[in-house]
Amino acid sequence: MLRRQSAKGEWIPSAGQWPVDPQEDVKVSKERIWIDGCFDFSHHGHAGAMLQARQLGTELLVGVHSDEAILENKGPTVMRLDERVMAVEGCRWATKAIPKAPYVTSLPWISHYGCWYVVHGDDITSDSNGEDCYRFVKAAGRFKVVKRTPGISTTDLVGRMLLCTKTHFIQSLVGMLAGKEGPGGEEERKKTGDAMLQRIKDYATDSTGLAPGCDVWYWQASRPVKERRTTQSSSTPEQQVRPGTERRSTDLVVRPGTERRPTDLIHTHPHHHSAVKEEKGKFVKLVDGKGARPGQSVVYVDGGWDLFSSGHIEFLRLVTQTEENAARERGWYDEAAVKERIEKTGEDYGPVFIVAGIHDDEVINHWKGINYPIMNIFERGLCVLQCKYIHAVIFGTPFSLSKAFLRTLPYGTPSAVYHGITSFMPLTYDPYAQAKALGIYRAIENHNYQNVNAGEIVERIIKSRAMYQERQRLKGEKVVGEEAEKRRQEMEREAERERRRREVEGQFGL
């Protein structure tokens, strides 16, 4: 039996009917934190909120609203509930995802899962009535505020898709981090670069959000080497696609209101396929993490990772699962092996160390055209860093792998290079030919989220353009109400402070 909650349209499940276990109430702890939201095509802003929330406790429970609740209170979603839940569960700072959590945060729900505090950004979120979604937890004194991640929002990303803008591209990430590139004067650029590097360090933390986790590198090499084929081997009939740069024959993306033409496909100029001399390049370390541990298999994956979503996460999960299965067969999880690792290192750890290569903005745009990538390399890097399956990130990696690159990776030649099996239309050569020649190429079979990528997400937005424009119009109207609500709460706090001041003055006859 379900009991009606006081908030409009929400329900309190009875025992046995909660969306995920445990079904019985959990003892409430101030170390167990709750955060909730839509997490629609989840980006690094969502991850930043989860990182800050995780730093306040030892466990983080993440409520994910249903498609129906979001439609009623905000508008249509881009991603389905299962896709949004997967994105949350892929975040290294999330302990558990709670699907179908109430849109208006409910004290019975957070208490059932043993959470005392609810965390949210420093903005007001309102329901369909214009009321604060966190009014109940605020009234109970169980609300904590964290800073909203600057410079990114779902609205920003939708705008980039619909307007086909390219102003978000970063020409040189290391130049930006050093304060040598970007808008503004020297002092402003330096401040921006320092803040960006700090964000990378924050997202490179471990599951606690407090200690070092991922290693972060940048590969310095010439642009032609990063963009084009660097071997002299012959073409193969297998034309591979890398995660985050996938495109099918139906993945034509054009400006809204125009007809699709053959020229809307990925660029296919002949010089794109001509080989250039390979380079070793130079690996520059940006952040020190834990590094590869004794006995771990170092594997390499690469791509654009644009609009990082369930398709990317499921691919990485399957890579991890494949390596774990192989490790189980060789005795990695045997009691004696576990004991030996703990005695030697002080802790146990997994058998795989996944290194993710991320292509520069111009490299992706060179191949995909239009205004891809939708997220710039900094934003895409933060999305990859927050994923629990990743152990190291290398910015600026080449589109086509060469033996020189693979053999000079910071961890040595990887034991495996993983990729999917979807065809990549315009290529007349195999970008993984050298990995295959070295005998380290591994394919991951197609999965249920295979087609969830940047092209698919943009296509969903374009098909539903009218709905999203209406959603943004309504959101604009809500913002006015939310600002008024924010001012009202500030006035109430000011009035309370004034009342207390007068009480103190009265006690001392002031």
PyMOL commands that set and color helices and strands:
alter all, ss='L'
color gray80, all
select helices_A, chain A and resi 44-54+67-73+81-89+107-112+135-139+154-163+173-177+186-203+223-227+262-264+270-273+310-329+335-345+361-368+377-385+403-407+433-437+454-463+465-507
alter helices_A, ss='H'
color red, helices_A
select strands_A, chain A and resi 3-4+11-12+29-37+59-64+96-99+115-121+143-146+215-220+282-287+297-303+352-358+392-395+416-419+441-443
alter strands_A, ss='S'
color yellow, strands_A
deselect
rebuild
show_as cartoon
